[in-house]
């Protein structure tokens, strides 16, 4: 092996060691390590459950905000067939022009994220930091046609990524 090649290998090795030392020092001195976690959460901010739920673990209320009679019942049945826990169904007090509105609190963030996929991310989200239950209200609007197919839901979930804590909240620690 030539002297130039040995020298190049030594230089590359030294650079790798220096990079490793730099990374270790940066990680050890990181002052933002708790940002975005419950430990770094400002006082008074709610902890959002950002766990992506299975349909069988999601509680929903289905409300019809259209002029189409019986829409809440038929969509509630469709959700039941997909293993969701439908708690209530009925008519909403005022009309909605959009596809749907999802209303939820901190305990329903992961559930609402899953439901977004069933509307191909075309449902408005109404987060209420003061809501105490884990149920999501699904308010069907005039733009609603049908729920997404299983394949469409899976593709939409891939596009949506993981659930995130809404502004003004922090992610709940895993296992809480």
N, C-alpha and C positions, 0 to 999 in steps of 0.2 A: 504494500500500500504506500502511495506517495505521501510525502510530507504535507503537501497542500491539502490532500484529502483528510489526513489525520487532524490538521489544524481546523478545517471546516467542521468536522464532527465535534471537536472540542468547543468551538464557538456556538454551534447549534445546541449542544448539551448545556452550556452555561446559560444561554438564553432561555431554555426550557426551565431550568432551575430558578432563574430570576422571575420568570412569569408565575411559577408556582408559589414562590414566596410572596409576590405581589398579591395574588388572589387570596392567599391565606390571611395576610394582613388586612386586606379590604373586608373580608368576611368577619374577622374577629372584631374590627373596629366599627362595624356597621351600626350606626345610631338609629336607623329606621327599621330595625329588625322586627319590631312589633306593630308597625303601621299596617293597617288592613287586617288586623286580627282583633279578637276580643280584648286581649291584654292592652292593645294600644288604642282602644276605643275611647273617645271623649265621654265624660260623664253625661248621663242622660240620653245617650244615643241607644236606640233599641238594637238588639242582636237579631240579625236576620238569619233564618234557617235556609242556607243555600244548598242543601242536599237535594239532588235531583231525585225525585220520587218515582216509584213504579205506579202505574194507574191504580192498582188495588189499594194503595196507601194514600190516594188523593181524595179529599172530601170537597164536593162542590155543591153549589146551589145554582140552578139554571133558571134564568128569567127571560121572558119574551118582551122585548121593547119594540116590537113591530105590530103591524095591523093584521098579521097572519095568525088566525086562531089555532091554538094547539101546538104551536111551534116549540114552546118550552118542553112540553110532554114528549114530543117525538125526539127532540135532541137529547133530552134526559135519558130516554130509553136507549138511544145510540151510545151515550156515555156509559150506561149500565152494561150494555153488551160488550163494551171495551174494558170492563172491570172497575170503573170508577165508582166511588161511593157517593151517590146522589142523595143529598139530605133534603133539599127543598126544590120545588119547581113552581113557577107561577108567572104572573105578568109584572113587568117593571112599570113604575109609575110614569115614566116619560120615555119618549121615543129616542132611538139612537140611529143615526144615519150610517155609521161605520159597520164593519163586519161584526164586531163584538167588542165588549169592554170586559176586562178581567179586573175585579176589585179584590184586593188582598192586603194582609198585614205582614209583619215581620216573620211570623211562623208559616206563612203561605208562599214565600218567595220561590222555593224550589218547586212547589206544586204549580204555581203560576207559570214558571219557566217551561214546564212540560206542556201545559195547556196552550202556551203560545204556539207550539209546534202543531197542534191540532187545528190551528187557524192559520198555519203557514206564516206566522209572525205578522199577521194583519189585524190582530186584536190590540186595541188601546189598553195600556196598563194604568190602573189607578191604585197606587200604593198609599195605604193609610198607616202611618207609623204608630197610631194609637189603637189599631185593631188588635184584639187579644187572641182570637181563635186562628186555627190553621186552615179554615175553609176558604175556598176561592169562589166568589160570585162570578158566574159567567152570564153576562147580559148580552143577549143576541140582538143584533141590529139589522136594519134594512138591507145592508150589504151582504148579509150571511146567505150562503147557498147550501153548503154541506161541510161536514168535518173532513179533514184530510184522511187519506188512506194510510194504512200502516207503513207502506213504503215512503209515502210523502212525509209522514211524521218523522220517520228515521232520518231522512235526508234533511229535513228542517232542523232537527236536533243537532245534526252535524254542523249545519250552518250557524246555528245559534251559539254553539259552544257551551261552556259550563255556566250555571247560574251565578250571578254576582249580587252582592248586597246593594240595594238601592241607595241613592244619595241620602246622607243623613243617618245611615245605619252602618253597622259593622257585621262581618260574617260571624255567625255563632260557632264556637269551638266544636270540632267533630265529636260526636258521641253525647251531646247534650240534649 
